[in-house]
């Protein structure tokens, strides 16, 4: 498999697939579509096969766990970015 640059339609498909196959509590489809658009407009999301990774490569996933009672405490895309920045800062010498 070659490296695939993801497009908005890929993000939309992932959001809809997650809405059907997800474990629940995944947030709104509208919010997911918004985040898919942000990913495509602000960066270059890509998909690669696992066998394209080197043995010392690092894969980090961004996810969140929520609760219906915490409707006002939503995780924003910038929160995921900040978590990655903090991880990099604390692990840059390793």
Number of C-alpha atoms within 10 A of each C-alpha: 9 8 10 11 12 15 16 16 13 12 20 18 13 15 23 14 11 16 17 10 9 11 8 10 12 17 17 11 14 10 13 19 19 15 17 22 17 13 17 18 12 8 9 10 15 11 11 12 10 9 8 11 11 8 7 6 8 7 7 8 7 10 9 12 8 15 11 8 7 8 9 7 9 12 12 11 13 9 12 14 12 11 12 15 12 11 12 12 10 10 9 8 6 5
